[in-house]
Amino acid sequence: MSQSPETRYHAGLEAERAVARAYLRKGYRFGAHRFRGSAGEIDLIMQENDRTIFIEVKKSKTHAQAAEALSDAQIGRIQCAALEYIGQTEGRLDGDMRFDVALVDAAGRVEILENALVA
């Protein structure tokens, strides 16, 4: 039986919170949650020193299934939205940035794939 849209929405929010906590425990600073640009949405944005990290969170039964849910079109939208965010917040597009994918399984375990999306 599939989950209702409301259940999926709240499960997604909780997955994003779990990922944010994982980054905060590592000493990252919070940048933004669900930034919406004209090209699309970025789930989480964190800061590490002068680096901006754009994070796509994927939740599924397993980490492998979560990873499979990321499409090439979605990657392109994330990258365009990231450039829009940098332009709006830092006023320059030459800063250090990284694109991570955070996978969350049914048990709530988080696996972070650093620099998974090459800009």
C-alpha positions as CSV (number, residue, x, y, z in Angstrom):
1,M,0.0,0.0,0.0
2,S,1.4,3.4,-1.0
3,Q,1.7,6.4,1.3
4,S,-0.6,9.3,1.1
5,P,0.9,12.6,-0.3
6,E,0.7,14.1,3.2
7,T,2.6,11.2,4.7
8,R,5.3,11.4,2.0
9,Y,5.6,15.2,2.6
10,H,6.1,14.8,6.3
11,A,8.5,11.9,5.8
12,G,10.5,14.1,3.4
13,L,10.6,16.9,5.9
14,E,11.9,14.5,8.6
15,A,14.5,13.1,6.3
16,E,15.7,16.7,5.5
17,R,15.9,17.4,9.3
18,A,17.9,14.3,9.9
19,V,20.3,15.2,7.2
20,A,20.6,18.8,8.5
21,R,21.4,17.4,12.0
22,A,24.1,15.2,10.5
23,Y,25.8,18.2,8.8
24,L,25.4,20.3,12.0
25,R,27.1,17.6,14.1
26,K,30.1,17.8,11.7
27,G,30.4,21.5,12.3
28,Y,28.7,22.9,9.2
29,R,26.5,26.0,9.5
30,F,22.9,26.1,8.3
31,G,22.3,28.2,5.1
32,A,18.8,27.5,3.9
33,H,16.0,24.9,3.8
34,R,14.0,24.3,0.6
35,F,15.4,27.2,-1.3
36,R,13.2,27.8,-4.3
37,G,14.7,29.4,-7.4
38,S,13.2,29.9,-10.8
39,A,14.8,26.6,-12.0
40,G,13.8,24.5,-9.1
41,E,14.3,23.7,-5.4
42,I,17.3,22.8,-3.3
43,D,16.5,20.7,-0.2
44,L,19.3,22.0,2.0
45,I,22.1,24.5,1.8
46,M,24.9,24.4,4.3
47,Q,28.1,26.4,4.8
48,E,31.6,25.1,5.6
49,N,34.1,27.9,6.0
50,D,33.9,29.7,2.6
51,R,32.3,26.7,0.8
52,T,28.6,26.5,0.1
53,I,27.2,22.9,0.0
54,F,24.0,22.2,-1.9
55,I,22.3,19.0,-0.7
56,E,19.7,17.0,-2.5
57,V,17.9,14.6,0.0
58,K,16.5,11.4,-1.2
59,K,14.5,9.0,1.0
60,S,13.4,5.5,0.1
61,K,13.4,2.0,1.6
62,T,17.1,1.6,1.0
63,H,19.9,3.9,0.2
64,A,20.3,2.3,-3.3
65,Q,16.6,2.9,-4.1
66,A,17.0,6.5,-2.9
67,A,20.0,7.1,-5.1
68,E,18.1,5.7,-8.1
69,A,15.4,8.4,-7.7
70,L,17.7,11.2,-8.8
71,S,17.3,12.0,-12.5
72,D,19.6,13.9,-14.8
73,A,16.9,16.6,-15.3
74,Q,16.7,17.1,-11.6
75,I,20.5,17.4,-11.3
76,G,20.4,20.2,-13.9
77,R,17.6,22.0,-12.1
78,I,19.6,21.8,-8.8
79,Q,22.7,23.2,-10.4
80,C,20.8,26.1,-12.0
81,A,19.0,26.9,-8.7
82,A,22.4,26.8,-6.9
83,L,23.8,29.4,-9.2
84,E,20.7,31.5,-8.6
85,Y,21.2,31.2,-4.8
86,I,24.9,32.2,-5.0
87,G,24.0,35.2,-7.2
88,Q,21.3,36.3,-4.7
89,T,23.2,35.7,-1.5
90,E,26.9,36.2,-2.3
91,G,26.7,38.5,-5.3
92,R,29.4,36.4,-7.1
93,L,29.4,33.1,-8.9
94,D,33.1,32.2,-8.4
95,G,32.9,30.9,-4.8
96,D,33.7,27.4,-3.7
97,M,30.7,25.1,-3.9
98,R,29.9,21.4,-3.6
99,F,26.9,19.3,-4.5
100,D,26.1,16.5,-2.2
101,V,23.4,13.8,-2.2
102,A,22.1,12.6,1.1
103,L,20.4,9.3,1.1
104,V,17.9,8.3,3.9
105,D,16.6,4.8,4.3
106,A,13.4,3.5,5.9
107,A,15.2,3.2,9.3
108,G,16.2,6.9,9.1
109,R,19.9,6.1,8.5
110,V,21.7,8.9,6.6
111,E,24.4,8.3,4.0
112,I,26.1,11.4,2.6
113,L,27.7,11.3,-0.8
114,E,30.0,14.4,-0.9
115,N,30.5,16.0,-4.3
116,A,28.2,13.6,-5.9
117,L,26.9,16.0,-8.5
118,V,29.7,17.6,-10.4
119,A,28.9,21.2,-11.5
